[in-house]
């Protein structure tokens, strides 16, 4: 937790936590806590270790961090809500959240007296409405004579609460979906609505608890598991906007691609199990270079460069918020033309641009939001990405996976047709940032060179592409390669089924044009045959077959 500006935090809070709160060079307070868990063989449990860190990210000395965590959590209370949310249990007086809210209700004395009078009058009218109710009360009243052995007592039927507190304890939620619909108790609605109701009950209870604490400087942390549970895709997508309305820091776990696709890229944290260890990866807010800030940069960043570069407040070095191209790098290097060691600055800039390739720009976010909505949520749950140009390659790869006994979905592989969902450079950059292995297969035409250059312009280096980027032979796209590999007869048969018998006899160049004009049509049929015929799969274009086999055999 970083203070936004010197003196912004509550003075009492700073004083209370000064033992674990170092000060940055620019005068701002910072508080960093690191929790790690490791398996304890002897106890057979995961042991957590809490450490408060200094400004350099190193653990504070034992004597300074061996303190009671109550003080820390007093200013940063953590409220957790599990995935198994039972509305029937949560909306009862016994519930910690609902019961707390009800106990916090205060009714003015005049209103309470008026309410009791009305309840008494209404109760008497209800009992008098049917003589049998009085008879029942008289009969039950005889129980006092049997139990105590003296004169007959009396009993009275109460159809309504005896007091306001009793009435509040019976408070329930009734909802309706739209105007003509009836009001129904919460437990008569679907699980999705019940789950959402518990989330917002949770928020209301926490806010009341914080208000009752009445302590300056407190910032709550909401930790909610699977907020999208039981919701349909459209509701899961809109839930993100509701989550933003929660106060304080929000930590959510989810398995919903519909929920994830709305989340800004830098707010995502991918939790993966790799080589027996749990790893958390994310896109950083910025990358700090080895380049010192100088006076020339003040003027440089007043223009468009200011959207990318800024002075890192902690180190005083140049930092970037997004990737930048070679032209921007040249302009940045000019700011060091008076530096005596320009060669060192140029090398530092090269490393800086390479490190920044993983940072999405505002345009990247917009492009992914527009083009990538279909795939963006799903891909962040994958263990590996394969990038291809279009839907035909997508269908072919999945068919090959089935035929070669290595279904891509079953092994956590997402195939991304990047031309329909962004551009060639965005996904390699995201994969690098999140630590997701990736490969790309392109046609062998002029577009392939363009795609390669887009990735290099992003800041990748040639060595990084050698094992990741493959292309079909020069001047061939997928249809050309299928014909070259001897599948003309099969393709004519397929095309005749979907576009007419003339496909069987038309000249080869006309057939080639028809094939390219019906990409998804022919590949939809071809992929079904490939998935069921291993021999046919083995004769598909080599780069695709080779990649699936390498993944299957663990050599890629």
VEXDREN-2710 file (C-alpha; in Angstrom, 1 decimal):
% VEXDREN-2710
k/r/px/py/pz
1/UNK/0.0/0.0/0.0
2/UNK/1.5/3.3/-1.1
3/UNK/0.6/6.7/0.1
4/UNK/-0.5/8.8/-3.0
5/UNK/1.3/11.9/-1.8
6/UNK/3.3/12.8/1.4
7/UNK/0.9/13.5/4.3
8/UNK/-2.2/12.0/2.6
9/UNK/-2.6/9.2/5.1
10/UNK/-4.2/9.6/8.5
11/UNK/-1.6/10.7/11.0
12/UNK/-2.9/8.4/13.7
13/UNK/-2.7/5.5/11.4
14/UNK/0.8/6.3/10.4
15/UNK/1.8/6.6/14.0
16/UNK/0.2/3.3/14.9
17/UNK/1.9/1.4/12.1
18/UNK/5.3/3.2/12.0
19/UNK/7.2/0.1/13.0
20/UNK/6.2/-1.7/9.8
21/UNK/5.8/1.4/7.6
22/UNK/9.0/2.6/5.9
23/UNK/9.3/5.9/4.1
24/UNK/10.1/6.2/0.4
25/UNK/12.8/8.7/-0.8
26/UNK/10.1/11.1/-1.9
27/UNK/8.5/11.2/1.6
28/UNK/5.6/8.9/1.0
29/UNK/4.8/6.1/3.4
30/UNK/4.6/2.6/2.1
31/UNK/3.3/-0.6/3.7
32/UNK/4.1/-4.0/2.2
33/UNK/3.1/-7.3/3.6
34/UNK/4.1/-10.6/2.0
35/UNK/2.4/-13.9/2.8
36/UNK/4.0/-17.1/1.6
37/UNK/2.8/-20.7/2.1
38/UNK/4.9/-23.8/2.0
39/UNK/4.0/-27.5/2.7
40/UNK/5.2/-28.7/6.1
41/UNK/6.0/-32.4/5.7
42/UNK/6.0/-33.0/9.5
43/UNK/2.6/-31.4/10.2
44/UNK/1.2/-32.2/6.7
45/UNK/-0.3/-28.7/6.4
46/UNK/0.5/-25.5/4.5
47/UNK/2.3/-23.2/6.9
48/UNK/1.9/-19.4/6.2
49/UNK/4.7/-17.0/6.8
50/UNK/3.9/-13.3/7.3
51/UNK/6.6/-10.7/6.5
52/UNK/6.5/-6.9/6.4
53/UNK/9.0/-5.5/3.9
54/UNK/11.1/-2.4/3.8
55/UNK/11.2/0.1/0.9
56/UNK/13.6/-2.1/-1.1
57/UNK/11.3/-5.2/-0.8
58/UNK/13.4/-7.0/1.8
59/UNK/12.0/-8.4/5.1
60/UNK/12.1/-6.0/8.0
61/UNK/14.3/-7.2/10.9
62/UNK/12.7/-9.8/13.1
63/UNK/12.3/-7.5/16.1
64/UNK/10.4/-5.0/14.0
65/UNK/8.0/-7.4/12.3
66/UNK/7.4/-9.8/15.2
67/UNK/4.3/-7.9/16.2
68/UNK/0.6/-8.6/16.7
69/UNK/-1.2/-8.4/13.3
70/UNK/-4.3/-6.9/15.0
71/UNK/-2.9/-3.4/14.5
72/UNK/-2.4/-4.0/10.8
73/UNK/-5.9/-5.5/10.3
74/UNK/-7.4/-2.8/12.4
75/UNK/-6.7/-0.4/9.5
76/UNK/-7.0/-2.9/6.7
77/UNK/-9.7/-5.4/7.7
78/UNK/-10.2/-8.3/5.4
79/UNK/-13.7/-9.6/4.7
80/UNK/-14.0/-12.9/2.9
81/UNK/-17.1/-14.5/1.3
82/UNK/-16.8/-18.0/0.0
83/UNK/-18.2/-19.5/-3.2
84/UNK/-20.8/-21.6/-1.5
85/UNK/-23.3/-18.9/-0.6
86/UNK/-26.5/-20.2/0.9
87/UNK/-29.2/-17.4/1.0
88/UNK/-31.4/-19.5/3.3
89/UNK/-28.6/-19.5/5.9
90/UNK/-27.3/-15.9/5.3
91/UNK/-30.7/-14.2/5.6
92/UNK/-31.5/-15.4/9.1
93/UNK/-31.1/-13.7/12.5
94/UNK/-28.4/-16.2/13.3
95/UNK/-26.3/-15.0/10.3
96/UNK/-23.3/-12.8/11.2
97/UNK/-24.1/-10.4/8.4
98/UNK/-27.9/-10.2/8.3
99/UNK/-28.2/-10.6/12.1
100/UNK/-25.7/-7.8/12.6
101/UNK/-27.7/-5.5/10.3
102/UNK/-30.9/-6.2/12.1
103/UNK/-29.4/-5.7/15.5
104/UNK/-28.1/-2.3/14.3
105/UNK/-31.6/-1.0/13.4
106/UNK/-32.8/1.7/15.8
107/UNK/-36.5/2.6/15.9
108/UNK/-37.5/6.0/17.6
109/UNK/-39.5/5.5/20.8
110/UNK/-42.6/7.3/19.5
111/UNK/-42.7/5.1/16.4
112/UNK/-42.1/2.0/18.5
113/UNK/-45.0/2.8/20.8
114/UNK/-47.2/3.6/17.8
115/UNK/-46.2/0.3/16.1
116/UNK/-47.0/-1.7/19.3
117/UNK/-50.5/-0.1/19.5
118/UNK/-51.3/-0.9/15.9
119/UNK/-50.0/-4.5/16.2
120/UNK/-52.1/-5.0/19.4
121/UNK/-55.3/-3.7/17.7
122/UNK/-54.7/-5.7/14.5
123/UNK/-54.0/-8.9/16.5
124/UNK/-57.2/-8.5/18.5
125/UNK/-59.2/-8.0/15.3
126/UNK/-57.7/-11.1/13.7
127/UNK/-58.4/-13.3/16.7
128/UNK/-62.0/-12.0/16.9
129/UNK/-62.6/-12.8/13.3
130/UNK/-63.1/-16.5/14.1
131/UNK/-64.6/-17.8/17.4
132/UNK/-62.6/-21.0/17.2
133/UNK/-59.5/-19.0/17.9
134/UNK/-60.9/-17.9/21.3
135/UNK/-62.0/-21.5/22.1
136/UNK/-58.5/-22.8/21.3
137/UNK/-57.0/-20.2/23.6
138/UNK/-59.4/-21.0/26.5
139/UNK/-58.7/-24.7/26.2
140/UNK/-55.0/-24.2/26.2
141/UNK/-55.2/-21.9/29.2
142/UNK/-56.4/-24.9/31.3
143/UNK/-52.8/-26.2/31.1
144/UNK/-51.8/-23.8/33.9
145/UNK/-54.3/-25.5/36.3
146/UNK/-52.9/-28.9/35.6
147/UNK/-49.3/-27.8/35.8
148/UNK/-49.6/-25.6/38.9
149/UNK/-52.6/-27.1/40.7
150/UNK/-54.4/-23.9/41.4
151/UNK/-57.2/-21.9/39.6
152/UNK/-57.4/-21.8/35.8
153/UNK/-55.0/-19.5/34.1
154/UNK/-55.4/-17.9/30.8
155/UNK/-53.9/-18.1/27.3
156/UNK/-54.1/-15.7/24.4
157/UNK/-53.3/-16.3/20.8
158/UNK/-50.8/-13.9/19.3
159/UNK/-50.8/-13.9/15.5
160/UNK/-48.4/-11.0/15.2
161/UNK/-45.0/-10.2/16.9
162/UNK/-45.2/-9.0/20.5
163/UNK/-42.6/-6.2/20.0
164/UNK/-40.7/-4.3/17.4
165/UNK/-37.5/-6.3/18.0
166/UNK/-39.3/-9.5/17.5
167/UNK/-40.8/-8.1/14.3
168/UNK/-37.3/-7.1/13.0
169/UNK/-36.0/-10.6/13.7
170/UNK/-38.6/-11.9/11.3
171/UNK/-37.6/-9.5/8.6
172/UNK/-37.1/-11.2/5.2
173/UNK/-36.4/-10.2/1.6
174/UNK/-39.1/-10.3/-1.1
175/UNK/-38.2/-9.5/-4.7
176/UNK/-39.8/-9.3/-8.1
177/UNK/-38.1/-9.3/-11.5
178/UNK/-40.3/-6.8/-13.3
179/UNK/-43.5/-4.8/-12.8
180/UNK/-46.2/-7.4/-13.7
181/UNK/-44.5/-10.2/-11.7
182/UNK/-45.5/-11.1/-8.2
183/UNK/-43.4/-10.3/-5.1
184/UNK/-41.7/-13.5/-4.0
185/UNK/-39.5/-14.4/-1.0
186/UNK/-35.8/-14.6/-1.9
187/UNK/-35.7/-18.4/-1.6
188/UNK/-38.3/-18.7/-4.3
189/UNK/-35.9/-17.1/-6.8
190/UNK/-33.0/-18.8/-8.7
191/UNK/-29.6/-19.6/-7.3
192/UNK/-28.0/-16.8/-9.3
193/UNK/-30.2/-14.1/-7.8
194/UNK/-29.8/-15.6/-4.3
195/UNK/-26.0/-15.6/-4.7
196/UNK/-26.0/-12.0/-5.8
197/UNK/-28.2/-11.0/-2.9
198/UNK/-25.7/-12.5/-0.5
199/UNK/-22.9/-10.5/-2.1
200/UNK/-24.7/-7.2/-1.6
201/UNK/-25.8/-8.2/1.9
202/UNK/-22.1/-8.9/2.6
203/UNK/-21.3/-5.4/1.4
204/UNK/-24.0/-3.7/3.5
205/UNK/-22.9/-5.6/6.6
206/UNK/-19.2/-4.7/6.1
207/UNK/-20.0/-1.0/5.5
208/UNK/-22.1/-0.9/8.7
209/UNK/-19.3/-2.6/10.6
210/UNK/-16.8/0.0/9.4
211/UNK/-19.2/2.8/10.2
212/UNK/-19.6/1.5/13.7
213/UNK/-15.8/1.3/14.1
214/UNK/-15.5/5.0/13.2
215/UNK/-11.8/5.0/12.7
216/UNK/-10.0/7.2/10.3
217/UNK/-7.7/5.7/7.6
218/UNK/-9.4/2.3/7.4
219/UNK/-9.6/0.8/4.0
220/UNK/-11.5/-2.5/3.7
221/UNK/-10.5/-5.5/1.5
222/UNK/-13.3/-7.5/0.0
223/UNK/-12.3/-11.1/-1.0
224/UNK/-15.0/-12.9/-2.8
225/UNK/-14.9/-16.3/-4.4
226/UNK/-16.7/-17.0/-7.7
227/UNK/-19.0/-13.9/-7.7
228/UNK/-20.5/-15.1/-11.0
229/UNK/-21.7/-18.4/-9.6
230/UNK/-25.1/-19.5/-11.1
231/UNK/-25.3/-16.5/-13.4
232/UNK/-26.0/-16.7/-17.1
233/UNK/-23.2/-15.2/-19.4
234/UNK/-24.8/-11.8/-19.9
235/UNK/-25.3/-11.3/-16.2
236/UNK/-21.7/-12.5/-15.5
237/UNK/-20.4/-9.8/-18.0
238/UNK/-22.4/-7.0/-16.3
239/UNK/-21.4/-8.2/-12.8
240/UNK/-18.0/-6.5/-13.2
241/UNK/-19.7/-3.1/-13.2
242/UNK/-21.4/-3.9/-10.0
243/UNK/-18.2/-5.2/-8.4
244/UNK/-16.6/-1.9/-9.2
245/UNK/-19.2/-0.2/-7.0
246/UNK/-17.9/-2.0/-3.9
247/UNK/-15.8/0.3/-1.7
248/UNK/-12.2/-0.5/-0.9
249/UNK/-9.9/-3.1/-2.5
250/UNK/-11.6/-5.9/-4.3
251/UNK/-10.0/-9.4/-4.7
252/UNK/-12.1/-11.9/-6.8
253/UNK/-11.5/-15.4/-7.9
254/UNK/-13.3/-16.6/-11.0
255/UNK/-13.6/-19.4/-13.5
256/UNK/-15.9/-17.4/-15.8
257/UNK/-14.5/-16.2/-19.1
258/UNK/-17.6/-13.9/-19.4
259/UNK/-16.6/-12.1/-16.2
260/UNK/-12.9/-12.0/-17.0
261/UNK/-13.4/-10.4/-20.5
262/UNK/-14.6/-7.2/-18.8
263/UNK/-11.7/-6.9/-16.5
264/UNK/-8.9/-4.4/-17.5
265/UNK/-5.7/-6.3/-18.4
266/UNK/-3.6/-4.9/-15.6
267/UNK/-6.2/-5.9/-13.0
268/UNK/-5.9/-9.6/-13.9
269/UNK/-3.8/-12.0/-11.8
270/UNK/-3.3/-15.5/-13.2
271/UNK/-2.8/-18.2/-10.6
272/UNK/-1.1/-21.3/-12.1
273/UNK/0.5/-24.4/-10.8
274/UNK/3.9/-24.8/-12.6
275/UNK/6.6/-27.3/-11.6
276/UNK/5.0/-28.0/-8.3
277/UNK/4.8/-24.3/-7.3
278/UNK/1.9/-21.8/-7.3
279/UNK/2.8/-18.8/-9.5
280/UNK/0.9/-15.6/-9.8
281/UNK/1.5/-13.6/-13.0
282/UNK/0.3/-10.2/-14.1
283/UNK/1.0/-7.3/-16.4
284/UNK/2.9/-4.6/-14.5
285/UNK/1.7/-1.0/-14.3
286/UNK/5.0/0.3/-15.6
287/UNK/8.5/-0.8/-16.4
288/UNK/11.4/1.2/-14.9
289/UNK/14.5/1.6/-17.1
290/UNK/18.2/2.2/-16.2
291/UNK/18.0/5.6/-17.9
292/UNK/18.4/8.6/-15.6
293/UNK/15.9/11.5/-16.0
294/UNK/17.3/14.7/-17.4
295/UNK/16.1/18.2/-18.3
296/UNK/15.6/17.2/-22.0
297/UNK/13.0/14.7/-20.9
298/UNK/10.8/17.4/-19.3
299/UNK/10.2/19.0/-22.7
300/UNK/10.0/15.6/-24.4
301/UNK/7.2/14.3/-22.2
302/UNK/5.0/17.5/-22.6
303/UNK/3.9/16.2/-26.0
304/UNK/2.6/12.8/-27.0
305/UNK/5.5/11.0/-25.3
306/UNK/4.0/12.0/-22.0
307/UNK/1.3/9.3/-22.5
308/UNK/4.1/6.7/-22.4
309/UNK/7.0/8.0/-20.4
310/UNK/7.2/9.5/-16.9
311/UNK/9.7/9.9/-14.1
312/UNK/9.6/7.1/-11.6
313/UNK/9.1/8.8/-8.2
314/UNK/11.1/6.3/-6.2
315/UNK/14.2/5.9/-8.4
316/UNK/14.2/9.1/-10.4
317/UNK/14.7/6.9/-13.6
318/UNK/12.7/6.9/-16.8
319/UNK/9.6/4.6/-16.7
320/UNK/7.1/3.6/-19.3
321/UNK/3.4/2.8/-19.0
322/UNK/3.1/1.1/-22.4
323/UNK/5.2/-0.4/-25.2
324/UNK/6.8/2.0/-27.8
325/UNK/8.0/1.6/-31.4
326/UNK/11.5/2.2/-32.9
327/UNK/10.6/5.8/-33.9
328/UNK/9.7/6.7/-30.3
329/UNK/12.9/5.0/-29.1
330/UNK/15.0/7.2/-31.5
331/UNK/13.3/10.3/-30.2
332/UNK/13.9/9.2/-26.6
333/UNK/17.6/8.5/-27.3
334/UNK/18.0/12.1/-28.6
335/UNK/17.4/13.3/-25.1
336/UNK/20.8/11.8/-24.2
337/UNK/22.7/13.2/-27.2
338/UNK/24.8/15.4/-24.8
339/UNK/25.6/12.4/-22.6
340/UNK/29.3/11.4/-22.7
341/UNK/28.5/7.7/-22.8
342/UNK/25.8/7.4/-25.6
343/UNK/26.7/3.8/-26.3
344/UNK/25.7/2.8/-22.8
345/UNK/22.5/4.8/-23.0
346/UNK/21.6/3.2/-26.4
347/UNK/22.1/-0.3/-24.9
348/UNK/20.0/0.6/-21.9
349/UNK/17.3/1.9/-24.2
350/UNK/17.3/-1.3/-26.3
351/UNK/16.8/-3.4/-23.1
352/UNK/14.1/-1.0/-21.9
353/UNK/12.1/-1.3/-25.2
354/UNK/12.4/-5.1/-25.0
355/UNK/11.1/-5.1/-21.4
356/UNK/8.2/-2.8/-22.4
357/UNK/6.9/-5.1/-25.1
358/UNK/4.5/-6.7/-22.6
359/UNK/2.8/-3.4/-21.6
360/UNK/-0.5/-2.8/-23.4
361/UNK/-1.2/0.6/-24.7
362/UNK/-4.6/2.3/-24.5
363/UNK/-5.2/1.4/-28.2
364/UNK/-4.4/-2.3/-27.3
365/UNK/-7.0/-2.3/-24.6
366/UNK/-9.6/-0.8/-27.0
367/UNK/-8.7/-3.2/-29.8
368/UNK/-8.9/-6.2/-27.5
369/UNK/-12.1/-4.9/-26.0
370/UNK/-13.7/-4.6/-29.5
371/UNK/-12.2/-7.5/-31.5
372/UNK/-11.2/-9.9/-28.7
373/UNK/-14.4/-10.1/-26.7
374/UNK/-15.1/-13.5/-28.1
375/UNK/-11.8/-15.1/-27.0
376/UNK/-10.3/-12.7/-24.5
377/UNK/-12.0/-14.3/-21.4
378/UNK/-11.3/-17.9/-22.3
379/UNK/-7.6/-17.5/-23.2
380/UNK/-6.6/-16.5/-19.7
381/UNK/-7.6/-19.9/-18.3
382/UNK/-5.3/-21.7/-20.9
383/UNK/-1.9/-23.2/-20.2
384/UNK/-0.7/-22.5/-23.8
385/UNK/-1.6/-20.3/-26.8
386/UNK/-1.4/-21.2/-30.5
387/UNK/-1.8/-18.1/-32.7
388/UNK/-3.2/-18.5/-36.2
389/UNK/-4.5/-16.2/-38.8
390/UNK/-8.1/-17.3/-39.1
391/UNK/-11.0/-19.7/-38.4
392/UNK/-9.8/-22.3/-40.9
393/UNK/-6.6/-22.9/-39.0
394/UNK/-8.5/-22.9/-35.8
395/UNK/-10.7/-25.7/-37.0
396/UNK/-7.8/-27.7/-38.5
397/UNK/-5.7/-27.6/-35.3
398/UNK/-8.6/-28.8/-33.1
399/UNK/-9.3/-31.6/-35.6
400/UNK/-5.6/-32.6/-35.5
401/UNK/-5.6/-32.7/-31.8
402/UNK/-8.5/-35.1/-31.8
403/UNK/-7.0/-37.4/-34.5
404/UNK/-3.5/-37.4/-32.8
405/UNK/-4.9/-38.4/-29.4
406/UNK/-4.1/-35.0/-27.9
407/UNK/-7.3/-32.9/-27.7
408/UNK/-6.3/-29.3/-27.3
409/UNK/-9.1/-28.3/-24.9
410/UNK/-8.4/-31.3/-22.6
411/UNK/-4.7/-30.1/-22.4
412/UNK/-5.5/-26.4/-21.7
413/UNK/-4.5/-25.1/-25.2
414/UNK/-6.3/-22.1/-26.6
415/UNK/-6.2/-21.5/-30.4
416/UNK/-6.5/-17.7/-31.1
417/UNK/-7.3/-16.5/-34.6
418/UNK/-5.6/-13.2/-34.1
419/UNK/-6.7/-11.5/-37.3
420/UNK/-10.3/-11.6/-36.1
421/UNK/-9.4/-10.7/-32.5
422/UNK/-6.7/-8.1/-32.6
423/UNK/-3.3/-8.0/-34.3
424/UNK/-0.3/-10.3/-34.6
425/UNK/1.8/-8.5/-31.9
426/UNK/-0.7/-8.1/-29.0
427/UNK/-1.1/-11.7/-28.1
428/UNK/2.6/-12.6/-28.0
429/UNK/3.1/-9.6/-25.7
430/UNK/0.3/-10.7/-23.4
431/UNK/1.6/-14.2/-23.4
432/UNK/5.1/-13.0/-22.4
433/UNK/3.6/-10.8/-19.7
434/UNK/1.5/-13.5/-18.1
435/UNK/4.1/-16.2/-18.6
436/UNK/2.0/-18.3/-21.0
437/UNK/3.9/-20.4/-23.6
438/UNK/2.9/-19.5/-27.2
439/UNK/3.5/-20.5/-30.8
440/UNK/2.3/-18.9/-34.0
441/UNK/1.7/-20.4/-37.5
442/UNK/1.1/-18.1/-40.5
443/UNK/0.7/-18.5/-44.2
444/UNK/3.8/-18.1/-46.4
445/UNK/2.6/-15.0/-48.2
446/UNK/3.5/-11.3/-47.9
447/UNK/1.2/-11.1/-44.8
448/UNK/3.5/-13.4/-42.9
449/UNK/6.4/-11.0/-43.2
450/UNK/4.1/-8.2/-42.1
451/UNK/3.0/-10.1/-39.0
452/UNK/6.6/-10.9/-38.2
453/UNK/7.6/-7.3/-38.5
454/UNK/4.7/-6.2/-36.2
455/UNK/6.0/-8.5/-33.5
456/UNK/9.6/-7.2/-33.9
457/UNK/8.3/-3.6/-33.9
458/UNK/6.7/-4.4/-30.6
459/UNK/10.1/-5.0/-29.0
460/UNK/10.6/-8.7/-29.5
461/UNK/14.0/-10.0/-30.7
462/UNK/14.7/-12.4/-33.5
463/UNK/16.0/-15.0/-31.1
464/UNK/12.6/-15.1/-29.3
465/UNK/10.8/-15.9/-32.6
466/UNK/13.0/-18.7/-33.8
467/UNK/11.3/-21.5/-31.9
468/UNK/7.8/-19.9/-31.8
469/UNK/7.0/-18.6/-35.2
470/UNK/6.4/-21.0/-38.2
471/UNK/5.2/-20.3/-41.7
472/UNK/3.9/-22.3/-44.6
473/UNK/6.3/-22.4/-47.6
474/UNK/6.8/-19.1/-49.5
475/UNK/3.9/-17.7/-51.4
476/UNK/1.4/-20.3/-50.1
477/UNK/-1.6/-19.9/-47.9
478/UNK/-3.4/-22.9/-46.3
479/UNK/-5.5/-23.7/-49.4
480/UNK/-2.5/-23.6/-51.7
481/UNK/-0.7/-26.0/-49.3
482/UNK/-3.6/-28.4/-49.1
483/UNK/-3.7/-28.6/-52.9
484/UNK/0.1/-29.0/-53.0
485/UNK/-0.1/-31.8/-50.5
486/UNK/-2.4/-33.8/-52.9
487/UNK/-5.8/-33.2/-51.4
488/UNK/-7.4/-31.8/-54.6
489/UNK/-9.8/-34.7/-55.1
490/UNK/-11.0/-34.6/-51.5
491/UNK/-11.4/-30.9/-51.5
492/UNK/-13.4/-31.0/-54.8
493/UNK/-15.7/-33.6/-53.3
494/UNK/-16.3/-31.4/-50.2
495/UNK/-16.8/-28.2/-52.2
496/UNK/-19.2/-30.0/-54.5
497/UNK/-21.3/-30.9/-51.5
498/UNK/-21.6/-27.3/-50.3
499/UNK/-21.6/-25.3/-53.5
500/UNK/-22.6/-27.5/-56.4
501/UNK/-21.4/-30.2/-58.7
502/UNK/-19.4/-27.8/-61.0
503/UNK/-16.7/-27.9/-58.3
504/UNK/-15.8/-31.3/-59.5
505/UNK/-14.9/-30.2/-63.1
506/UNK/-14.0/-26.5/-63.1
507/UNK/-10.4/-25.6/-64.0
508/UNK/-7.9/-25.7/-61.1
509/UNK/-7.4/-22.0/-60.8
510/UNK/-11.1/-21.4/-60.7
511/UNK/-11.4/-24.2/-58.1
512/UNK/-8.6/-22.6/-56.1
513/UNK/-10.5/-19.3/-56.1
514/UNK/-13.7/-20.9/-55.0
515/UNK/-12.0/-22.8/-52.2
516/UNK/-10.5/-19.6/-50.8
517/UNK/-13.9/-17.9/-51.1
518/UNK/-15.5/-20.7/-49.0
519/UNK/-12.9/-21.1/-46.3
520/UNK/-15.0/-21.9/-43.3
521/UNK/-17.4/-24.0/-45.4
522/UNK/-14.8/-26.4/-46.8
523/UNK/-12.8/-26.5/-43.5
524/UNK/-15.9/-27.2/-41.5
525/UNK/-16.4/-30.4/-43.5
526/UNK/-12.7/-31.3/-43.8
527/UNK/-12.0/-30.9/-40.1
528/UNK/-14.7/-33.4/-39.3
529/UNK/-13.0/-36.0/-41.5
530/UNK/-9.6/-35.2/-40.2
531/UNK/-10.7/-35.6/-36.6
532/UNK/-11.9/-39.2/-37.4
533/UNK/-9.1/-40.3/-39.7
534/UNK/-5.5/-40.4/-38.3
535/UNK/-4.0/-41.3/-41.6
536/UNK/-5.6/-38.2/-43.2
537/UNK/-4.5/-36.1/-40.3
538/UNK/-0.9/-37.2/-40.8
539/UNK/-1.1/-35.8/-44.3
540/UNK/-2.2/-32.3/-43.3
541/UNK/0.2/-29.4/-43.8
542/UNK/3.5/-30.2/-41.9
543/UNK/3.8/-27.1/-39.6
544/UNK/0.4/-27.9/-38.0
545/UNK/1.0/-31.6/-37.6
546/UNK/4.5/-31.1/-36.3
547/UNK/3.3/-28.6/-33.7
548/UNK/0.5/-30.8/-32.3
549/UNK/2.9/-33.8/-32.1
550/UNK/5.5/-31.7/-30.4
551/UNK/3.0/-30.5/-27.8
552/UNK/1.8/-34.1/-27.3
553/UNK/5.3/-35.4/-26.9
554/UNK/6.4/-32.6/-24.6
555/UNK/9.1/-31.3/-27.0
556/UNK/7.5/-27.9/-27.7
END
